[in-house]
Amino acid sequence: MAGPMNRFQFYAAFAALLGGLSVAAAALGRHHLTDAHARELFEIATHYQFMHAMAAIASLTFWRWGGTRAQHAPPFFLGSTLIFSGSLYALALGGPPWLGYVTPVGGIGFWIGWGVLVCAGLQLKKPD
């Protein structure tokens, strides 16, 4: 096995894991939740989880293409996914209602991640 994992590898692996888990969560919610509101919360959570796993992967691409600021986006996308989607999953499965106040914190993290990615995009060099 190679040496310790670097940040780039960690973000790539974590993003891929969250992407794959979003597929499993979507199937679980679709096939095992009977309450319409719980199912809707699960669908929202899986949608945002998948979308921001892919955004983290896009960030890595920007980083490799010279947008060095993009290295700061994956922690926002991945951490906010845990907060945003995690709180929605918990609510759907009967968690305490106060978790609804946690969800927007993840949304704010998503916005920050996208803002970082905009700045990184402006750093990209014109292709030859």
Buried (B, 14 or more C-beta within 10 A) or exposed (E): EEEEEEEEEBBBEBBBEBBEBBEEBBEBBEEEBEEEEBBBBBBBBBBBBBBBBBBBBBBBEBBEBEBEBBBBBBBBBBBBBBBBBBBBBBBBEEBEEEBBEBBEEBEEBBEBBBEBBEBBBEBEEEEE
